[in-house]
Amino acid sequence: MLDQNDKNADEKPSLSILGVYSFSADKATYARFIRELIDSHDPPNFSEEVKDILRLGGRGDEMVPLTPEERQDLESELRFYMDDAAVLEVLVKSPDPQFNPHDFAQIDPANPKDHSEMTWNEMFLTADGETEIRTDYRQRLPAAKQYRVVFVIHRWMPSLPLLSSYGELQAPPVQPLPERLWRLAPYELPEPSVGAIQ
């Protein structure tokens, strides 16, 4: 009789989309997130440690408040990326060496050849979705046999499938982003243009 470990060893790799979430579906939470993110990148709100580093590096004169125009530019940039983005949460079971979270993508056939929206800002959570699993350049993926990967696809198109290491996945309908993921998987801009965001 096989014990549980032997049984798990025989399981085939599988991916299940647990949810597709929108930043902008909950307008109040979305507006608060943007405001708090901008505030956190306004130099007067930097931690004392960061301020000391800037002063020691001869950049103390950069610690001036963002102008209203800079704040508006940053908000516009955030909304440009986030308004139509989707956060996907995928349960990964028994992954093999073929699995790569960067294989998640969505290809729009109406766009120029080879244009796809690919994984952005990916992170790993425990199988219950409540705790981050940290990885680094030595350990690219979690060692667990089951975990969740959370990532962003910009310009999400609900009518198109999600591509993965193991083929196409059909996504469920888009829902508002749960509070748990606002907290555990905060959004980062791909190419910040405002100097204050690092």
C-alpha positions as CSV (number, residue, x, y, z in Angstrom):
1,M,0.0,0.0,0.0
2,L,1.4,3.5,-1.0
3,D,1.9,6.0,1.8
4,Q,0.8,9.6,1.3
5,N,4.4,10.7,0.2
6,D,4.5,8.0,-2.5
7,K,1.0,9.0,-3.7
8,N,2.0,12.6,-3.9
9,A,5.2,11.7,-5.9
10,D,3.0,10.0,-8.5
11,E,0.7,13.1,-9.0
12,K,0.9,14.9,-12.3
13,P,1.7,18.6,-12.3
14,S,-1.5,20.7,-12.4
15,L,-2.4,24.4,-12.4
16,S,-5.8,25.8,-11.3
17,I,-6.8,29.4,-11.6
18,L,-8.3,30.2,-8.2
19,G,-9.3,33.8,-9.1
20,V,-8.9,36.6,-11.6
21,Y,-9.1,40.0,-9.8
22,S,-9.4,43.6,-10.8
23,F,-7.7,46.5,-9.0
24,S,-10.3,49.0,-10.3
25,A,-13.5,47.0,-9.5
26,D,-13.6,48.4,-6.0
27,K,-13.2,52.1,-6.8
28,A,-12.8,53.3,-3.1
29,T,-10.1,50.8,-2.2
30,Y,-8.4,51.4,-5.6
31,A,-8.3,55.2,-5.0
32,R,-7.0,54.7,-1.4
33,F,-4.3,52.3,-2.6
34,I,-3.1,54.8,-5.2
35,R,-3.1,57.7,-2.7
36,E,-1.2,55.7,-0.1
37,L,1.4,54.5,-2.7
38,I,2.0,58.1,-3.9
39,D,2.3,59.2,-0.3
40,S,4.8,56.5,0.5
41,H,7.0,57.7,-2.4
42,D,6.9,61.3,-1.5
43,P,10.4,62.2,-0.1
44,P,9.2,63.8,3.1
45,N,7.5,60.5,4.0
46,F,10.6,58.4,3.5
47,S,11.9,56.6,6.6
48,E,14.7,58.2,8.6
49,E,17.0,55.5,7.4
50,V,16.3,56.3,3.8
51,K,16.7,60.0,4.4
52,D,20.1,59.4,6.1
53,I,21.2,57.3,3.1
54,L,20.2,60.1,0.7
55,R,22.0,62.7,2.8
56,L,25.2,60.6,3.1
57,G,25.0,60.1,-0.7
58,G,24.8,63.9,-1.3
59,R,21.2,63.7,-2.4
60,G,19.6,65.5,0.6
61,D,18.4,68.2,-1.7
62,E,16.1,65.7,-3.4
63,M,13.9,65.3,-0.3
64,V,11.4,67.9,-1.3
65,P,7.7,67.2,-1.5
66,L,6.2,66.0,-4.8
67,T,4.5,68.9,-6.6
68,P,0.8,68.6,-7.3
69,E,1.7,68.0,-11.0
70,E,4.2,65.2,-10.1
71,R,1.5,63.6,-7.9
72,Q,-1.0,63.8,-10.8
73,D,1.5,62.4,-13.3
74,L,2.2,59.5,-11.0
75,E,-1.5,58.8,-10.4
76,S,-2.0,58.9,-14.2
77,E,0.8,56.4,-14.7
78,L,-0.5,54.1,-12.1
79,R,-4.0,54.1,-13.6
80,F,-2.6,53.6,-17.1
81,Y,-1.1,50.3,-16.0
82,M,-3.6,49.2,-13.4
83,D,-7.0,50.1,-14.8
84,D,-7.2,47.2,-17.2
85,A,-4.8,44.8,-15.4
86,A,-5.8,41.6,-13.7
87,V,-4.2,39.9,-10.7
88,L,-4.3,36.1,-11.2
89,E,-4.0,33.6,-8.4
90,V,-3.0,30.1,-9.5
91,L,-2.7,27.0,-7.4
92,V,0.4,25.0,-8.4
93,K,0.4,21.2,-7.5
94,S,3.3,18.8,-8.0
95,P,5.2,21.1,-10.4
96,D,8.0,19.5,-12.5
97,P,11.1,21.1,-13.9
98,Q,9.0,22.3,-16.9
99,F,7.0,24.8,-14.7
100,N,8.0,28.4,-15.0
101,P,5.8,31.2,-13.7
102,H,7.1,33.4,-16.6
103,D,5.3,31.2,-19.0
104,F,2.0,32.6,-18.0
105,A,0.9,35.0,-20.8
106,Q,-2.0,36.1,-22.8
107,I,-1.7,36.6,-26.6
108,D,-4.1,39.0,-28.3
109,P,-4.4,37.8,-32.0
110,A,-5.4,41.4,-32.9
111,N,-2.0,42.7,-31.8
112,P,1.2,42.5,-33.9
113,K,2.8,39.1,-34.2
114,D,4.5,37.9,-31.0
115,H,3.0,40.5,-28.8
116,S,1.8,39.2,-25.5
117,E,1.0,40.3,-22.0
118,M,3.3,38.4,-19.7
119,T,3.6,37.8,-16.0
120,W,4.5,40.8,-13.9
121,N,5.2,41.2,-10.2
122,E,4.9,37.5,-9.5
123,M,5.1,36.2,-5.9
124,F,4.4,32.9,-4.1
125,L,2.0,32.2,-1.3
126,T,1.5,29.1,0.8
127,A,-1.2,26.7,-0.4
128,D,-3.8,28.4,1.8
129,G,-3.0,31.8,0.3
130,E,-2.3,33.5,3.6
131,T,1.5,33.7,3.8
132,E,4.2,34.8,1.4
133,I,6.9,32.3,0.4
134,R,10.2,34.1,-0.2
135,T,12.5,32.9,-2.9
136,D,15.8,34.3,-4.2
137,Y,18.2,33.8,-7.1
138,R,19.4,30.4,-5.7
139,Q,15.9,29.1,-5.1
140,R,13.8,30.4,-8.0
141,L,10.7,28.4,-7.0
142,P,9.2,27.2,-3.7
143,A,10.3,23.7,-2.6
144,A,6.7,22.9,-1.5
145,K,4.6,20.4,-3.6
146,Q,1.7,22.8,-3.5
147,Y,1.7,26.6,-3.4
148,R,0.1,29.6,-5.0
149,V,1.6,32.0,-7.5
150,V,0.1,35.5,-7.8
151,F,0.9,37.8,-10.7
152,V,-0.4,40.6,-12.9
153,I,-1.3,40.4,-16.5
154,H,-1.6,44.0,-18.0
155,R,-4.4,44.7,-20.4
156,W,-6.3,41.6,-19.4
157,M,-8.8,40.3,-21.9
158,P,-11.4,38.0,-20.3
159,S,-12.3,36.4,-23.6
160,L,-8.8,35.0,-24.2
161,P,-7.2,32.0,-22.4
162,L,-4.2,32.2,-20.2
163,L,-1.1,30.4,-21.5
164,S,1.0,28.4,-19.1
165,S,3.9,25.9,-18.9
166,Y,1.3,23.1,-19.3
167,G,-1.0,24.7,-22.0
168,E,-4.0,26.9,-22.0
169,L,-6.1,27.6,-18.9
170,Q,-9.6,29.0,-19.0
171,A,-10.0,31.8,-16.5
172,P,-13.1,32.4,-14.3
173,P,-14.9,35.8,-14.4
174,V,-13.1,38.9,-13.0
175,Q,-13.9,39.8,-9.4
176,P,-12.7,42.7,-7.1
177,L,-9.3,42.1,-5.6
178,P,-9.6,40.7,-2.1
179,E,-8.1,42.6,0.8
180,R,-5.7,39.7,1.4
181,L,-4.0,40.3,-1.9
182,W,-4.0,44.1,-1.6
183,R,-1.9,43.4,1.5
184,L,0.2,40.4,0.4
185,A,0.9,41.3,-3.2
186,P,1.1,45.1,-3.6
187,Y,1.4,46.4,-7.1
188,E,4.7,47.8,-8.4
189,L,5.0,49.9,-11.6
190,P,6.9,48.3,-14.4
191,E,8.8,51.5,-15.5
192,P,8.4,54.3,-12.9
193,S,9.0,57.6,-14.5
194,V,8.7,59.8,-11.4
195,G,12.1,60.1,-9.8
196,A,10.8,59.6,-6.3
197,I,9.7,55.9,-7.0
198,Q,12.6,53.5,-6.7
